[in-house]
Amino acid sequence: MSAVPESEIPADVPELEPREGQQVRYTTCYMCACRCGIKVTLENGRVRFIQGNPDHPVNRGVLCAKGNAGIMKQYSRAKLRAPLRRKPGSERGAGEFEEISWEEALDELTERLRRIRAEDPKKLAYFTGRDQMQALTGLWASQFGTINWAAHGGFCSVNMATAGLYTLGHAFWEFGDPDWERTRYFVLWGTAEDHASNPFKRGIDQVKRNGGRFVAVNPVRTGYQAVADEWVPIRPGTDGMLAMALGHCLLRDGQFDWAYLVRYTNAPQLVVQTPGEPGDGLILRDEDGAPLVWDLEQEACVDGRQAEIAPALFGAYTAPDGRPVKTAMTLLAERYLDAAYAPERAAEVCGIPAADIERLAAELAHVAFEEAIEVPCEWTDWAGRKHDRFIGRPVSMHAMRGVSAHSNGFQAARAIHTLQLLLGSVEVPGGHRAKPPYPRPVPPPARPARETAPDTPLGGSPLGFPVAPEDLVVDAAGEPLRIDKAFSWQAPLSAHGKMHTVITNAVAGDPYPIDTLMLFMANMAWNSAMNTAQIQELLCAKDEQGAYRLPYLVVSDAFHSETVQFADLVLPDTTYLERYDCISMLDRPISEPDGPADAIRQPILEPEGDVRPWQEVMIELGARLGLPAFTNDDGSPRYAGYNDFIVHYERAPGIGFLAGWRGADGDKPLRGEPNPQQWQRYIDNGAFFKYELPLSQQFYKFANKGYLEWAHEVGFIGAAEPIVMALYAEPLQRFRLAGQGLYDGPAPPDATDAERIAAYCDPLPLFYQPLEERRIEADGHPAYPFHAVTQRPMTMYHAWDSQNAWLRQILAQNHLYMNRARGEALGLADGDWVWVESHNGRIRAQLRLMEGTQADTVWSWNGMGKQAGIWGLEPGAPEATRGFLVNHLIDDRLPAREGEKPLSNSDPVTGQAAWYDLRVRVYKAAPEEQGSAYPPSPTFRPPPGVENGPLALLRYATHRARELRRSLRDTLTRGGWQ
């Protein structure tokens, strides 16, 4: 229906939205991790409504229910109002707080931190949740001198990120995106509808409008999966097997991009084949460390970095020193073509018919090779060779937590990337494209800091990317030095840390006790804990003398969460509409494949109560403690506050937190001296910066001379050299050799670590049964026939939004969802209350039956269940009486073996929390047990300034809405008003 011409609008149409007194300001949303641009309309000093910013590169004006409902987060009654201290003599967790001033709070914290730093800096553990300023908090931690810092990635999707960075130099999510404009076949693996919500809505819409095919691999058909052309209902934890079976079909049928693999990956590099001897499985290198390939024309081993050679992709040869070698591609083919990865075997494991696996592989190959596309454009590759076009394989993929949150997720994600490489669909038109500042070298060159000393900053970041056992953060005996045991033999590539293990380890004093734990935006006492009830008990655990085993807990949050309840000191944060903030390329970028981008937040409203942005607190604490990056030589504060810090801090000459409008006059993008007017330039531009790469630099970034030279110039990479993608991950083989006792260097300290390292640090993708699942079966536990997983609904993000009156009206109770046919076969009906039992505990939940669930899977929405009295919830709130938390069923440690040390329930390579390895059984609750969730929640008292009485505010407006009555005829014909 077309719009009515202005000349035909009746004169008596009332003004529906009076604009007098309204102001419009731009900032960045924080209702989830998408970081969409928003346009906020103010009326009389209050938010009238929030819309998407149509110019913003992330969302292009699209905004979801969460983004629009940011109003009710701003006016939530769960907001903290002032610093709080647990009352002397009160018990931790009782919620008995007293309000104190900021000066008193910071004096108390400064004194404690100063003592810790002077004695042993690692006695401070500082971990942050779903924040977006890890570059600042990481800098602060390294300046303080503690290695015990990380963000939430270890229990989110570190498997996905690490697998990509050790394979491609980038990954999914913030690291790369499908080429939505050109892709013809899009495969989405294990992604719920909250991840990249608005960009993916736009992207999927574009794929479908362009006639592309969308295939969703997921045990649950909701959200994105509901609009897919094909839903592949896979068993949880078997994605790696499916990816390898697809690769099996491609290799068997010769459907792979031979030239791409030779030119851009390490597939032709020669690998030493001397089983049982030192050096086995390492890449053959010359005296200068150059990788060697077999040149078919010279019939000799040559430096594989040369341009004008003819490397063999397959073959077995003899090295100049007499050792047998094979190409990496040969080893990959031998692994993939084994019957263990044939479609027939994969069908048994994944629950997907072999014929469907064969068909999917054929479809991928057909689109990649028979529907290849070209983008006419002159460009030069790394060797100086001129090209007049970019060749594209229009197949793209994306994967997230459904793949990542398993103890086999690292190798599963590597298998998906390997599938992309076989198709030649990485960084090409129509494929999966890196987002600057990615790609980076494989893996990135940073190594985790290890050495600590009193009153001394670390020599680098607490996080990094090990390439050999020498890079681990362990002591001389091989024992972990970090409280979370990241970068140890238990998780050598834990690039994002292991935040989910911190409280358990600290209370146990394993590997040592700590003094203070600081948490920012991390609900570790509830939905971010794998074993929620046990964690709450541990937070209150005392030693023989009556002292808390975790002596001091500091929590910064904007809202009254379950974790706030257990704090000794609470520092209230502001909301995203009340502060300055930056979304930096030094952190988690919002770039697009066609160019880098970053953004800011600016205060739209004055803060309510005596609250401060955590960013400002970090800057002030840094100055109070005399941390070098935050103080001048005379000990005075270097920065006037957060804004001043962002403008003037430089990680390297000309490189700061914000990339836009650098230089004294703001005329230097990406790199240049500080610009005092930088914040204002962002505000004037709608709160974001975007740099558009020329078309000649937008593809093949890993081997594109123009891009590589530019990326080096602006500081994204250390040298303008080609980035070779790794089908064969040699760093993993170094660790495996150590586990086998064949490495000339550090070795695992005990047999358990050695066995795990040797088994799972495989340089080629492999599939293995999830670890907890395997142990439960081996231990003879009662049968647990169902996989149990969670996902976040499109209208909620973690636990953040249960205080949001608008979003609660959409969803306030979660259910347990089961395949309808499976449920009916068990005698269960829709609406029944059922017991859900694991080896670790049981919960009671209300059942819903649906067709769109894989037959061996039950699932629910994450973070919906709440504790009574928290988040400003009213008495009898459905979240606390009928909602439940699957976390009660999960253990953060694997079932123990006799004589074995405790092992984290996580991926043995990266430490990723294995949330989705959970197995359960489900049975109907007794009649007297119907109607409420279990375990029941105690009612917590709110802290001063937070209300949780009867709920009054369900609607909100800055002025009374106009009431209009329209006839049906008018509605249908756009007639006159009545």
N, C-alpha and C positions, 0 to 999 in steps of 0.2 A: 504494500500500500504506500503510495507516494505521500510526501508531506503536503499539507495544505498551503498554497501560496499565501504570502503575507496579506495580499490584497483581499483574500477571501475570509480572513479571520474576523469574526464579529467584533464589533467595537466594545461590546459589553463583557468580553472575557476578563475575568478578574486576574489581578497580579498574583500568581501562585507563590512566587519566591521573591519577596521584597529584598532588594540588594542594598538598600541604604544601610550604612553602618556595618557592612560586611567587609572582611579582608581575606585575601587569598595568599597563602604562603606555601612554599614547597619544601619537602624534606624526604626522608627515606623511611619506609615502613619497617616495623620490627615485630610484626605479629607472627612471623615465622622467619626462616632463613633465606627466603628469596631476595629480600632487600629491594622490593619494588619502589619505584618513585611514586610519591603521593602528593596530591594537591589538597591542602587543608583549608576549608572555608571557616573563618571565625565570625561570630556574631556576638557583639557585646562582651567580648573577652572569653567566650566559650566556643567549643567546637560545634559548628552547625552540621557539617558532614565532611567525609573524607572520600576523595575520588582518586583514581589512578592518574598519573602524569603521562599524557599521551606522547611526550617527547622522550621519555626515559628509555634507555636501551634495554632494560631488563623486561619491563612489562608492557611498554607501549600503550599505557592507559588502562590495561586490564587490571582489575582488582577483585579479589575474592571476598567471600563473606568475612573472613578474619580481618582483612584489611579495612573493610567498611566498618567493622565492629570495634576498631581501635578506640572509638569514642568511649565505649563502655569499659574498656581497660583503663583508660585515662581516669574515668570517674568511678573506678572500682572502690568499694569500701574495704577491700583487703589491703590497700596501700599502707605501707609503713609510714609513720609520721615523724619519728625522731630516733636518734640512737638509743639502743637498749642494752642494759647489762643484767645478766642473771643475778637475782637478789642473793646477797651473801647468805649462806646456810640453806638455800633452797636446792632441790634436786634438779639435775639436768633433765630436761624434757617436760618438767611440770609447767613450764610457761610462766613462771613467776619472774617478771621483768620489772626493772625500774628505768624510767627515762633519765638520760644523762645528756650533757651538752657534747657537742662535737669536740670541743677542746679537751674535755675530760676523756672522751673515748679515744681520741688520737694520742693523747699523752700516755694513756695506759698501754695502748698497742705499740707505740713507739718504744717505750721503755722495755717491753718484752722482746720486741724484734731486735733492738740494739744489743741486748744481752745474748740472744741466740746467735746473731751474726758474729759477735766477738768470740763466742765459744766454739760453735760448730754450725755453720749456715744450713747444712742439710737437715737440721732438726726443725726447720720450717718446711712444711709441705704446703704448696700453693697450687690449687687446682680450680679451673674455671669451667663453667658449663657451656650452654649454647650462646656464648657471647660472641661478639664480632670485633674484638680488639686484642687478639692474641699476640699481635706484634708488640703491643705496648706491655701486656702482662708478662710476656716472655722476656722482653728487654729488662723489665723490672726484676724478675727472678734472677736473671743472669748477673745483673748488677749487684743484687743482694748476695749472690754467691751460692744459691741452693740449686742442686740438680733436680730437686723434687718439685718440678713444675710440669704441667701439661694441661691441655684443654680436653673437651669431651670426646674427641675423635676415637679414643681407644674403646669406648663402648657404643660408638655410632657406626662409622663406616671406614675404619682405618684399613681393613682388608682391601676395599675398593681402591682407596687412594694409593696405598703402598704397592699393590699389584700393578697399577698403571704406571707409577713412577719408576718401578724397576723393569718395566717392559717397554713403555712408549715414551717416557719422559713427560707424560701428562696422564690424565685419567678421566673418569666421568665427573659429573656434578660441577664444581667450580673450575675444574681443569679443562673441560672440553664439552662440546655439544654436537648433536647431529646437525648436519647441513640441511636445516628444515626446508629451505627454498628449493633444493635440488634432489633430495633423497626420494627414492622410489620404493624402498622397502625398509621399514623401520621395525626393529625388534627391541622390545622393552622387557628387561629382566628384573623381576623382584622389586618393583618400585610402587610404593603407595602414592595416593593422590596428593599428599602434602609436599612431596619433594619437587622442587622447582615448579611449584603449582601453576602460577600464571604464565611463565615462559613456556611450559609444556602444554598448557591448554592452547596457546597460540600456535605452537609448533605442530601439535597433532592435527589441529584444524587445518593448517597449511598443507601438511602431507596428504590429508584426505581430500582436500579441495583440488590438489594437483593430481589426483588419481593414484596416489601411492598406496601401498599395502602396509597395514599396521598389525603386527603380531605381538601379542602380550604373553609372556611366560611368567606365570604366577599361580600359586595354589588357590588364590581368591580372585573372583571377578567382580571388583568394585572399581569406582573411579575411572582411571584411564582404561583399565581392562574392559570396562563395560562398553566402551565405544570402539574397541579393537575389531578389526576384520576377522581375526582369529584369536581365540583364547586357548593357550596351551596349559592345561591344569597339571602342573608338575608337582611331584612330592617335594616338600621342603628339604633342603640340604642336598639336592641332587642336581643342581644347575650345572656344576662342573662336569658331571657325567654327560649331560645332554650336549654341552658345548663341545666336548671331546668326541662324542659320537657324530655330531655334525662335521667336525674336522676329519674324522675317519672317512666319512662318505666323500668329502672333497678330495682328500688325498688318494683314496682308492680309485676315484674316477678321473684323476688328473685335472680337477677343477680348482686350480689355485694360480695366483699371479706370480709366475716364475721370475719375470724380470724385476718386479717390485721387491720380492724377497732377496734377490741377489744384490740389488743396488742399495736398498735402504735398511736392511736388517743384518743381524749377525748370523743369519742362516748359513752362509757359505764358510764361515770361519771353522777352522779345524780344531777338533776336541781330542785330547789325549785319551787313549783307550788302554789303560794299564790297571785293570781291577786289582785291588789289594795292595797297590803301591802308592807312595806319595806322588801327588801330581795328577792322579787319575781324574778325568773329567774336567780338567782345566783347559782353557783355550791355549793352543800352541802359539808361542810368541817368540819374536827374535830378541837379540840382545838389548835392543832399545825398548822392548815391551810392546812392539807393534803386533797386532793379531795377524796370523798367517792364514792364507787361503791357498787352495790348489788352483793354479792357473792352467786352464785347458790348452792354451796355445804353447806356453813354455814348458808344460808338463813338469812343474816344479812348485815348491812352496814359495809364495811371495807375500810381500807386505799387503795386507788386505785393505789398507787405507788408500792405495793408489787408485786413480781414476781409470786409466787405460789398461785394464786387465780383463781377463775372461774367467772369473771364478767358477769353479764347479759347485753346483748346488747340492748334488748328491755324490756320494762316493766314499770309499775307504782307501787310505793311502799310507805311505810310510814317511815319517818325518826325517829330516836330515840326520838326526841323532839315532835313528833306527826305531823309534817308538811308533806303534800303530796309531793312526788317527782316523777319525771320521768327521764329515761335515756335521755341523749342528743340525742341519735340516735332515740328514740321514737318521740321526738319533731321534729327532722328533717324529719322523715317519714310522720308525720302528715302534715307538711308544704308541702312537695313535692307531696304527694298523693292526695292533694286537687284538685278538678276539675279545679281550676284556672291554674294549671300547666300541665294539660293533653295535649297530642299532638293535639287534636282538637282545643283547645283554643290557643295553641302556633302557630298553623297554621294561625289563624286569625291575630295574632300579628306580627309574623315574616315573613309572606308571603311564608312559606315553607309548602308543603303538609304534612298532618299528616302521611300519609303512608311513606313518606321519613324520617320523624323523627323516626317513629317506626323502620324502616330498619336500620338507622344509629345506634340507640341504640343496636339493635340486633347484628350488625357487631362489635361494640365496645366490647360487652360482649363475643361474640364468640372468638375474637382474644385474649382477656385478659384471658379467662378461658379455652378455648378449645385448644389454641395454646400457652399455658404457656411454658416458657423456663427455663432451669436450667444452672447455671454456677457452675461447680464443684469447690469447694474451702472451706477449713476449716476456720471458723471464729467463734468468740465468741460474743454473744449479751451482752447488758448492765448488765444483771443479772448473767452473767457467764455461761450461757447455751451454749454448743458447738453445732455447725452445720457443716454439711459436704458439703453444697451447698447453693447458693443463688437462690431463686425462683423469676422468673421475669414475669411480665405482659407486653407483648411487645406492649403497646399502649402509645403513647406520644403525647403531645400537646404543643402549643406555642401560645401566644397572645400578642398583643401590642396595639398601639394607637387606632385602630378601635374599640376595646373594651373599652379602658381606657378613651378616650376623650369625654365621656358623663357624664351627671350628675347622672347617675345610674351605672357608670362604676366600682365603688368599689365593689358593691354587685354583679355585673356581673362577675367580675374577681374572687370573692369568689365562685360563682356558678361553674365556670370552674374548680377551684381547688377542690371543693367538688366532682365534677364528677370524677376527677383523683383519689381522695381518695376512692370513692365507688368502683372503679375498682382495687384498690390496686396497682396503677402504679406509685407511687412517690418513687424515690430513689431506684428503683429496676432495674435489667437488662431489657432492652428494653423499659423502661418507661422514666419519666422525672427525671433527676438527678441534684442534687445540685452541685454547683461549689465552692470549698473552696475559701475563709473562711466561706462559707455557707455550711450547715444550721446553723442558730443561734437560741437561745431560742425564743419561741413564746409568745409575740413579743420580740425583742431584749431589753435588760435591760436599755438602755440609755433613760433618760427623758430630755425634752427640758429645757434649762436654762430660768429662769424667772427674777431673781433679778439683777438689774444693779446699779452701783454706780460710781461716778466720779473717774477717774484715777484708775480704778480697773478692772481686768479681770473678765469674767464670771466664775461661778462655774462649768461650763460644756459647752457642745456644744449648739449653738442656736437651733439645731434640735434634735429630739428624737421621742420616741414612747410612748405616754400617755397610761396608763391603767385604769385611774380613773379621775374624775373631778378635784381632787387635783393637777393633773399634768398639767392642762391647764395654759397657759401664759396669765392670766387675772388679773385685779386688784381686790381689795376687793369688788367692786361693780359688778364684773363679766364682766367688759368691757375689750376689747382687749388691750394688752400691745405692741404688734408688729404692725408695720405700715401696714403689709399685712394682719393682722387679722388671721394669722395662729395660730393654737393651741388655738383657742377661741371657744365659743359656736357655732360660724358660720361654723367652720371646725375643729373639735376636733382632728382628726388624720392626720393633714396636715404635714406629715413627711418630705416633701421636700419644705415646704413653699408655698407661693402664689405670686410668682414674678409678675404675670400678673395683680395684683391689686395695685401694689406699686405706680405707677405714679398717677392714679386716686385718691387713698386715700391721698397721700402726698399733692397734689394740693388742695384737699378739706379740708385738716387739720383733716382728720378723720382716726384714733382717735386723732391725734395731728399733727402739722406741723413738718417738719424736716428741717435740714439745708443743708445737702449735700447728693446727691445720686451718688454713684460710680457704674458704669456698666462696666463689662468686657465681651467682646465677646457676647454682647446681643443686638440684633437689635430691641429694644423695641419701636422704633418710626415707625416701619414698619411691617414686616411679623410676628414678635413675639408679636404684640399687637392685642388684640381681636377687638378693635374698633379704627382702625388706624388713621382715620382723626381726631377723637376726641382727641386721645392721642397727636397728633402733636399740636393741639390747646391748650391742657392743658400744654404742655411744654413751651408754650409762654404766658400763662396766667399771668396777673399781678393783684396786689391788688389795693386798692383805692389810695395808695401812689405811685403807678407806679413801685413797686418792684415785681420781679418774685415770684410767689407763691411757686415755687420750686427754692430756692435761688441759688443753685450751682450744676451743673451737670458735673461730670467727666466721661469721656469715654476712655477706652483703647481698641484698636482694631488694627489689622494690615492693615485694608483696609478702604477706604472711604465709609462707610455705611450711610444709612438714619439717623441713630441715631447720628453718628459723627457730622452730620450737625447741631445738636441742642446743642452740648456740649459747656460748658464754658472753659473747659480745656481738651485737647486731648493728651493722652500719647500713642505714637505709639509702638505697639508690633512687635515682629519678626514673621516670618513664621516658620512652623514646621521644615523646613530644615536649620534653622539658629540658633537653640538653643538647650540647654540641657533641658530635661524634663523627668519626670518619670510617668509611668502608674502603680500606687501603689495599693497594696491590702488594704491599709488604705482608699482607695478612691473607684474607680469603676474598679474592677479587670477584668483581661482578662483570668482568670483561665479556665481550662477544668474540667469536672467531675472526671477525673482520677488524678487530682492533681493541686495544686495552681501554678500560674504563674504571672509574672509581666514583665515589659519592660522599656526601656528608649528611649529617643531620644537624638541624638548627633548632633552637628553642622556639616552639610555637606558642607555648604557654609558660607562665611562671610556675616554678615548682610549688607543690602543695605541702606544707609542713616543713619541718627542719630536716630536709633531705639534701644529699649532695651526689653528683655524678661520681661513680666509682673511678672514672678516669681522673677526675680532679683529686680524689683521695690518693690515687697512685702517685701522682706528681708531687703532692705535698709530703707523703710518706717518704718518697725518694729523697726529697730535700732534707727532711728532718733527720734521716738516717745517714746523710752524707754520701749517698751513692754517687759515684763519679759522673755518670751520665746526666744527673739531675742537679749537680752543684758546680759552682765556679771553683777556681783554685783556692779562694779564700774561705770556702765552705758555705758561701751564701747561695740561695736558690738561683739556679740558672734560668728558670722559666717563671713567668708571672702566673702561669696556670696552664691548663690543658691546651687552650687555643694557641698560646704562645709556643708551647712545646711542639705542636703539630706543624706550625709554620717554620720553626727554626731548627728542629732536630734533623740531622742528616746522618743516615746510616753509612753513606759514602758520599764523597763530594758531589753535590747536586742532586742527591737522591734522598727524598724525604717521604713522609707518610702519605702526602697527597701529591699526585703527579700533574695535575692541571695548573696552568697559569703560573709556572715557576719563572724565576728570573726577576730582577728588580722591578721591571715594568710589566711582568706577567706575560711576556711574549715567548716563553720557552716551554713547550710541552714536554712532560715526562722527566726532563733532567735540566736543572738550572739552580742558581742560587735562590735562597728564600725570598719570597714575595710577601711583604707585610699586608697586602690587600688580598691575599689568596682566599680567605674565607668568604670575603664579599664577592669575589668573582664567581665562586661556586653558587652563592645565593642568587646572584643575578642570572645565572644560567640554569636555574631550576634545580639546584643542589646536586648536580652531577657533572662529570667530565668524560668525554668520549673522544678518542683519537682514532680516526679512520685510516687503516692501512691502504696503500695503493693496491689495486687488484693484483699486481704482479708479485705482491708479498703475502697474499692471503692464503695460499695453498702450499703444500709441501714445505712447511716452515722448517722442518728438521734438516732439509737439504737445499733450501732456497738461499742463494748467496745474498740477495738484497735484504731478505728478512734477517738472516743471521748477522750481517754486519750492522744493521740497524739495532737489533736486539742487544748486541754487544755494546753499542754506543750508548744506549739508554740504561744499561746496567742489568738487563734481564739475564744475560748469560756471561760467563767469564771470558769466553773466546769465541770468535766467529768461525767455529768449526762445525762440521756436520754432526748431527745427533743420530747415532746408530741405534735403532730399536732392537730389543733383545728378545728373540724367540728363546734363546738359551741364556738363563740368568746365572752367569758365572759366580757372582757373590754367594749365591746359595750353595754352590758346590764347595766353596771354601769352608763354609760351615759344616757341610755334610762330611767332608774329609776329617774335620776336627772330631765330629761325632764317631767316626770310624777309627780314630786313633792314627790317622795318616797325614795329619797336618803339622808342618814344622812351625809351631807356635802354640798359642793358648789352646787348651782342651777343656771339655766339660768336666766338672769336678766329681760327678758321680754317674753311675750306670744309667739311671733314669733319664737324666739330661742327655747323655750320649745317645741313648736309644732313640729318643724323640727327635733330636737334631738329625741323626742319620736317616730317619724314616721320612720326615716331613720337609726338610730343607732340600728339596729336589729341584735341580735347575730347569727341569721341564715340567709342565703342568701334569698333575695326576689327580685321580679321584680316590678318596677314602671315606669310609663311613664316619659320620660325626662322632667325636670322641666320647661324649657322655652317653650317647645312644649305644655305642659299642660296649662300654663298660657295664651299663645296666643289663644288657642282654647277657653278657658273660657272667655277671654276678647272680644270674638266676632270679632276678626280681620278678614279681607278678607282671603279667603281660600289660604293656602300655601301648595299645594299638594305634593311638592317634598322635600325630605331630601337632603341637600347639604353637601358634605364632600370633603376633599382634601387629597392628599397623595403626597409623594415626589417621583419623578422619579428616576430610577436607576442611571441616569447620573448627578443628581444634589442633593445637600444637603442643605436644608434651603435656605438662600439667598446667601450662600458663593460663588457659582460657576457661577453667571452671569457675572463675570469679566473674566471668563476663556474662552479664544478664541477657544480652541478645543471643549469644551463641548457645547458652544453656537452654534457651527456648527451642533450639533446633535439636540439641542432643544433650541430655543430662544423665542418661543411664546407658551403660554398655551392656551387651548381651554376649553370650557364647554362641557362635554361629557354627552350624554343622550341616554337612550335605544332607539334603532332605531324604533321599532314598536310604542312606546309611542310618540316619536317625530313626526312621520308621521301622527299619529292619531290627533295630534295637528296642523297639517298643516305646520310643520317645515321641512326644508330641510338641508342637510349637507352643511355647509359653511355659513348658515344664521348668521347674527348678531342679537342677542337677548338681551332683558332686563331681568335681574335676580333681583328680588325684595324680600326683607324680611321686617319684621316689623321695622327694624332699618335703612334701606337704600336701594339703588339699584346700580347696576353696569351694564355695557354693555360688552358683550363678544361674541366671535365667536363660533358657535355651531358645534360640531361634533357628528354624530350619530354612535352608535356601538351596537353590539349584547351583548357584555359582560358587561352590566350594569343592575343592578336590576331595575325593571320598575318604582319604586317610587323614584329613586335616580338620582341626577345629581352630577357630580364631576369634579374636575380639579387638575392640578399639583400645589403644594404649592410653594409660594415664587418666582414664575416666573416673575410676574409683578414688575416693578421697577419704581422709580422716575427718571425723566430725569436729566442727569448730575451726577448721583451717580454711584458708582462702576466703574468709568472710562468708562462708556458707551458712545458711539459716538452719535452725534445728530441724531435723528430719529430712534434710536435703537428700534427694535421690542418689547423688553421687556417693554419699556416706552410708546409705541404708540399703540401696539396691545395686549400686555400682560395685565393681570388684577390680582387683589388681592381680594380673597373672603372675607378677613378680614373686608373689608368695610361694609359687611352685618351683621357682628356680633356685639352684644353689650356685654360689659364686666359685665353688671348688668342685673338682671332679670327685666322684665316689672314690674313697681311699683304697689303696692296696696295702697289704701288710708290709711294714718296713719301708714304705715309700713316703717321701716328704709331701706336704700338701701341694697340689697342683691347681692352678687357676683353670676355671671352666672357660677356656678361651682358645683361640687359634694358636697352635704352638709355634707359628712363625712370627706373627705380628702382635699377639696378645689381644686381638679383637674379642670383646665379650661375645660368647656364644649364646645369645638370647634365644635363638630359634632352634637350638638342638633339643628343646624340651619335648619329652614324650609323656603322654597322659592316658588315663582311662576315664570314661565318663559313665555315670550311672544315675538313675533317678533318685531324687531325695524323697524321704518319707513324707507323708501328708503333713505331719506336724512341723516339718522343716521348710515348708514352702513360704515364699513371700519376702525373704530377706537374704542378703548376701552374708557370706562367712569368709574370713573371720570378722566378727563385729568390731566396730571401731569405738575406742573410748572417745569421749567428748573432751576436746582440749579447750582450755580457756584462751581467749585472744589476748595479745599483748596490748598495752596502753595505746589508744588511738585507733584500734581496729574494731569494727563492729561485726557481730555475727548473730544478731537477733532476727526476728521475723523480717523477711525480705520485702522491701517497700518499692524499690525502683525497678520496674520491668520495661518502662518506656522512657524515652528521653527526647526532648526537643528544646531548641533555644527560643522558640516562640510557638504560640498555639497554632496548630495546623488548621488551614482553611478547610471548611467542610463544603464539599461540592456534591450536588446530585445530578446525575446524568441519566437520561433515558436510554433504553436499549437501542432505539433507533439512532440516537446521537452517538452512542458508543460505536455502532457499526458503520455509521456514515460520516463521522466527524462533523456532526451538525452543530447547532448553536447550544449555548449553555442554558440551564434552567436555574 
